[in-house]
Amino acid sequence: MKTPVRLMLTGGGTGGHLFPAIATAEALCDRIPGSEVLFVGTKRKMDKASLEQYGYATCSIHSKGLKGKNLFSLLQGMLVLPISCMEAIYHILRFKPHLVVGVGGYVTGPVVAAARLLGKPTLIHEQNSVPGLANRKLGGLVAKICLSLPGSEKNFPREKTVLTGNPVRKELLELAGNQTTETKKKKTLTLLVLGGSLGAHRINEIVSEAFSLGLSALKNVKVIHQTGPLDVDMVKNKYNNNDIESTVAPFFKDMAAIYKEADLLVSRAGATTLAELAVLGKPAILIPYPYAADNHQEKNGEYYVQGGGAKMFLEKNLTAEVLAEQLVTLFTDPKKLKKMGNAMQERAFPKAAERIVDECLNLLNRKPKTQNRKPQSHV
């Protein structure tokens, strides 16, 4: 029996950072029962609630973002850094991890740097096509860098990188497996609208307006719409006033159940959402967040658009009329939807979490499960 591993994971601030970390923790605990995981993250209530839902221990440190801040906020962030590092050192000495894995977000920097200072093996995972500030700075410190998308290795010391893909939570992998054995016929097609964990006001407006145009082809489409906390009533009223069957909520916890119903998505282009859609083979209309750092959402989306699994529109160019036309075109062409779904799935990395665990075990000089794999491949 393999000796259990004590893994410290750090990151957060968005679900896009958190869920790949959860998937990695699940894969390690499945591989080596008895392993212990501690998440070091932000003080966001959503992060803590998500982690507690999966049963993982958590702690937090004081930390502030540095990129894109005004001078006052930048000074605040710099002043809190020594405190962040001391707190990180304390948690590392207390938990005694065998290794520390960072998944991005400003909290990652001080924790991984402290781990390196204390001589712990370190690894980072980058979800996006363009790395964030924390991971870029840590690239020279850590022993291994796991990447989600081809092409992003140019941002790091190439000899340290390995293309693993972006980990997807176990319940979504199980759903993907079950989809291949299910042959259900649906009378009603379903559109799922996702704007990120906090919603997206402009997406809420455009989609609800598209269904207010009175197009007959959209009358029988059911809409499941995650709005974020501010637009729930506005979106509900628009669907109700136009007799559109809909389920509207600020946030959905059971994403497996929601994804299962979806035939098509309108979504932002966050890396983790895209990884989930790819594993599930869900076609999508992508509307990248226009203010994402380094325009990384648009660059994330390009990988899937090039493969044929998604269409992408910039928010500034998109109107309700244009979106409605796209929805009608796709919902009236089942073969096109299926072709896009298959193309999406061809760009999936269903074994991403397993591959990251392999790299972790390599750093600990333990025999990984996956053999005969070229770790530096970027195919």
C-alpha positions in Angstrom: 0.0 0.0 0.0 1.3 3.4 -0.9 2.2 5.8 1.9 -0.4 8.6 2.1 0.5 12.0 0.8 0.1 15.3 2.6 -0.8 17.8 -0.1 -1.1 21.6 0.3 -3.1 23.3 -2.5 -3.2 27.0 -2.8 -5.2 29.4 -5.0 -8.7 30.7 -5.4 -10.5 33.9 -5.8 -12.6 32.4 -8.6 -14.3 29.1 -9.2 -12.0 28.7 -12.2 -9.0 28.4 -9.9 -10.8 26.4 -7.2 -12.5 23.6 -9.2 -9.3 22.3 -10.8 -7.8 22.2 -7.4 -10.7 20.2 -6.1 -10.4 17.8 -9.0 -6.7 17.3 -8.3 -7.4 16.6 -4.6 -10.0 14.1 -5.6 -7.7 12.3 -8.0 -4.9 12.1 -5.4 -7.2 10.8 -2.6 -8.6 8.2 -5.0 -5.1 7.1 -6.1 -3.7 7.0 -2.6 -6.3 6.5 0.1 -5.6 8.2 3.4 -3.9 11.2 1.8 -4.6 14.5 3.5 -5.3 17.8 1.7 -5.2 21.3 3.0 -6.4 24.3 0.9 -4.8 27.7 1.6 -6.9 30.3 0.0 -8.6 33.6 0.2 -11.2 34.7 2.7 -14.0 34.6 0.1 -17.1 32.9 1.5 -17.8 31.2 -1.8 -14.4 29.6 -1.8 -14.9 28.3 1.7 -18.4 27.0 1.1 -17.3 25.2 -2.1 -14.4 23.5 -0.3 -16.5 22.5 2.7 -19.1 21.0 0.4 -16.3 18.6 -0.8 -15.1 17.9 2.8 -11.6 19.5 2.5 -9.8 21.3 5.3 -9.2 25.0 4.6 -7.3 28.0 6.0 -6.6 31.4 4.6 -3.9 34.1 4.6 -4.1 37.9 4.2 -3.3 38.7 0.6 -4.2 41.3 -2.0 -3.9 41.4 -5.8 -1.2 43.5 -7.4 -2.0 43.5 -11.1 -4.0 46.3 -12.5 -4.4 48.1 -9.2 -4.1 51.9 -8.6 -1.1 53.2 -6.7 -2.8 53.1 -3.3 -4.0 49.5 -3.7 -0.6 48.5 -5.1 1.1 49.9 -1.9 -1.4 48.0 0.3 -0.7 44.8 -1.6 3.1 45.2 -1.3 2.8 46.0 2.5 0.8 42.9 3.2 3.2 40.6 1.4 5.5 40.0 4.3 2.5 39.2 6.5 1.3 36.8 3.8 4.6 35.0 3.7 4.8 34.6 7.4 1.3 33.2 7.6 2.1 30.8 4.7 5.3 29.7 6.6 3.2 29.1 9.7 0.6 26.9 7.8 3.4 24.9 6.1 5.2 24.2 9.4 1.9 23.2 11.0 0.6 21.0 8.2 4.0 19.6 7.1 3.0 18.9 3.5 5.0 16.6 1.3 4.5 19.0 -1.5 2.7 22.3 -2.4 0.7 22.9 -5.5 -0.4 26.3 -6.7 -3.4 26.7 -9.0 -3.3 30.5 -9.6 -4.6 33.6 -8.1 -2.8 36.2 -6.0 -2.8 34.0 -2.9 -0.7 31.4 -4.7 2.4 33.6 -4.8 3.3 33.9 -1.1 2.4 30.3 -0.3 4.4 28.7 -3.1 7.3 31.1 -2.4 7.3 30.2 1.2 7.2 26.4 0.4 10.2 26.9 -1.9 12.0 28.7 0.9 11.3 25.8 3.3 12.6 23.3 0.7 9.3 21.7 -0.2 8.7 20.3 -3.7 6.5 22.8 -5.6 4.3 22.6 -8.7 2.0 25.1 -10.3 -0.9 24.5 -12.7 -1.9 27.2 -15.2 -5.5 27.1 -16.4 -5.4 29.9 -19.0 -3.8 30.4 -22.3 -2.0 33.4 -20.8 -0.7 32.9 -17.3 -1.6 35.3 -14.5 0.9 37.4 -12.7 1.4 35.0 -9.7 2.1 32.0 -11.9 4.4 33.9 -14.2 6.5 35.0 -11.3 6.6 31.5 -9.8 7.6 29.8 -13.0 11.3 30.3 -12.3 10.9 29.0 -8.7 8.9 25.8 -9.0 10.1 22.4 -10.1 7.2 21.6 -12.5 4.6 23.6 -14.4 1.4 21.9 -15.6 -0.4 23.5 -18.5 -4.0 23.4 -19.7 -3.7 24.6 -23.3 -1.1 24.1 -26.1 1.0 27.2 -26.8 1.1 28.5 -23.2 4.5 26.9 -22.6 6.1 29.9 -24.3 5.4 31.9 -21.1 7.5 29.6 -18.9 10.9 27.8 -18.8 10.0 25.2 -21.4 12.0 22.4 -19.8 9.7 22.6 -16.7 6.4 22.4 -18.6 4.1 19.5 -19.2 0.7 19.6 -21.0 -1.8 18.0 -18.7 -5.0 19.8 -19.5 -7.3 21.4 -17.0 -8.8 19.1 -14.3 -12.5 18.5 -14.1 -14.4 17.5 -11.0 -15.3 13.8 -10.6 -19.1 14.2 -10.8 -18.6 15.8 -14.3 -16.3 13.1 -15.4 -18.9 10.6 -14.3 -21.6 12.5 -16.2 -19.4 12.4 -19.3 -19.1 8.7 -19.0 -22.8 8.1 -18.5 -23.7 10.3 -21.5 -22.1 7.7 -23.8 -24.5 5.0 -22.6 -27.6 7.1 -22.6 -29.8 7.5 -25.7 -32.5 9.8 -24.6 -34.8 11.7 -27.0 -35.7 15.2 -25.9 -38.8 17.0 -27.1 -37.5 20.3 -25.7 -34.1 21.7 -26.4 -32.3 23.4 -23.6 -30.0 26.5 -23.6 -27.7 26.9 -20.6 -26.5 30.4 -19.9 -23.4 30.9 -17.7 -21.7 34.2 -17.0 -19.2 33.1 -14.4 -19.8 32.6 -10.7 -20.9 36.2 -10.2 -22.9 36.4 -13.4 -22.5 38.8 -16.3 -24.9 41.7 -16.7 -24.4 42.2 -20.4 -24.9 38.5 -21.2 -28.0 38.5 -19.0 -29.4 41.5 -21.1 -28.5 40.1 -24.5 -29.8 36.6 -24.0 -33.1 37.7 -22.3 -33.6 40.3 -25.1 -33.0 37.6 -27.8 -35.8 35.6 -26.3 -38.0 38.7 -26.3 -37.9 39.1 -30.1 -40.8 36.7 -30.6 -39.0 34.3 -32.9 -41.1 31.1 -33.3 -38.0 28.8 -33.4 -37.1 29.9 -29.9 -40.6 29.5 -28.4 -40.0 25.9 -27.5 -36.5 26.2 -26.2 -36.1 25.9 -22.4 -33.6 28.3 -20.8 -31.5 27.5 -17.7 -29.9 30.8 -16.8 -27.3 31.5 -14.1 -27.5 35.3 -13.6 -25.4 36.2 -10.6 -27.0 37.9 -7.6 -28.1 41.3 -9.2 -30.1 40.4 -12.3 -32.3 37.5 -11.2 -35.6 39.4 -11.2 -34.9 41.3 -14.4 -34.2 38.1 -16.3 -37.1 36.1 -14.8 -39.5 38.8 -15.7 -38.3 38.9 -19.4 -38.7 35.2 -19.8 -42.1 35.1 -18.0 -43.4 38.0 -20.1 -42.5 36.1 -23.2 -43.8 32.7 -22.1 -40.4 31.1 -22.2 -39.9 28.1 -20.0 -37.0 28.9 -17.8 -35.1 28.1 -14.6 -33.3 31.2 -13.3 -31.0 31.4 -10.3 -28.1 33.5 -9.1 -25.8 30.4 -8.9 -26.2 26.7 -9.4 -24.4 24.3 -7.0 -25.2 21.0 -8.7 -23.6 21.7 -12.1 -23.7 18.1 -13.1 -27.5 18.2 -13.1 -27.5 21.5 -15.0 -25.0 20.4 -17.6 -26.9 17.2 -18.2 -29.9 19.1 -19.4 -28.0 21.5 -21.7 -27.9 21.0 -25.5 -26.1 24.4 -26.1 -24.5 27.0 -24.0 -24.0 30.7 -24.1 -21.0 31.3 -21.8 -18.0 33.3 -20.9 -14.7 31.7 -21.9 -13.2 31.0 -18.5 -10.7 28.1 -18.8 -12.4 25.8 -16.3 -15.8 26.2 -17.8 -14.3 25.4 -21.3 -12.6 22.3 -19.9 -15.9 21.1 -18.5 -17.7 21.7 -21.7 -15.0 19.9 -23.7 -15.2 16.8 -21.4 -19.0 16.8 -21.7 -19.0 17.5 -25.4 -21.3 20.5 -25.1 -21.3 23.0 -28.0 -21.1 26.7 -27.1 -21.5 30.3 -28.1 -18.7 32.1 -26.3 -18.8 35.7 -25.2 -15.3 36.4 -23.6 -15.2 38.7 -20.6 -13.8 41.9 -22.3 -11.8 43.0 -19.2 -10.0 39.7 -18.5 -6.3 40.2 -17.7 -4.2 40.0 -20.9 -7.5 39.2 -22.8 -7.0 35.6 -21.7 -10.6 34.6 -22.2 -10.6 35.4 -25.9 -7.4 33.4 -26.3 -8.8 30.5 -24.3 -11.9 30.4 -26.5 -9.8 30.5 -29.7 -8.5 27.0 -29.1 -12.0 25.5 -29.0 -13.3 27.7 -31.9 -10.4 26.5 -34.1 -11.4 22.9 -33.3 -15.0 23.6 -34.4 -16.7 23.1 -31.1 -17.6 26.7 -30.4 -18.5 30.0 -31.9 -17.2 33.2 -30.4 -18.5 36.8 -30.4 -16.9 39.8 -28.8 -19.3 41.5 -26.4 -18.9 44.9 -28.0 -20.1 43.5 -31.4 -22.9 41.3 -30.2 -26.6 42.3 -30.2 -29.7 40.4 -29.2 -30.6 40.1 -32.9 -27.3 38.5 -33.9 -27.4 36.1 -30.9 -31.0 35.1 -31.7 -30.0 34.4 -35.3 -27.2 32.1 -34.1 -29.5 30.3 -31.7 -32.1 29.7 -34.3 -29.5 28.4 -36.8 -28.1 25.9 -34.2 -31.3 24.8 -32.6 -32.9 24.1 -36.0 -29.9 22.0 -37.1 -29.4 19.0 -34.8 -26.6 17.6 -36.9 -24.7 20.8 -36.6 -25.1 20.8 -32.8 -23.9 17.2 -32.6 -20.9 17.9 -34.9 -19.9 20.8 -32.7 -20.3 18.7 -29.5 -18.1 16.0 -31.0 -15.5 18.6 -32.0 -15.6 20.1 -28.5 -15.0 16.7 -26.9 -12.0 16.1 -29.2 -10.2 18.9 -27.4 -10.9 17.5 -24.0 -8.3 16.3 -21.4 -10.4 13.9 -19.3 -7.3 12.5 -17.6 -5.9 16.0 -16.6 -6.2 15.4 -12.8 -4.5 12.0 -13.1 -1.6 13.5 -15.1 -1.1 16.3 -12.5 -1.0 13.6 -9.7 1.6 11.7 -11.8 3.7 14.9 -11.8 3.3 15.3 -8.1 4.4 11.7 -7.5 7.4 12.2 -9.8 8.5 15.1 -7.6 8.2 12.9 -4.6 10.2 10.1 -6.4 7.2 7.8 -6.3 6.1 5.6 -9.2 3.2 7.3 -11.0 0.3 5.4 -12.3 0.6 6.5 -15.9 3.6 5.0 -17.7 5.2 5.5 -21.1 4.1 9.1 -21.4 6.4 11.8 -22.7 6.1 14.4 -19.9 7.3 17.3 -22.1 4.9 16.7 -25.0 2.8 19.7 -26.1 0.9 17.9 -28.9 
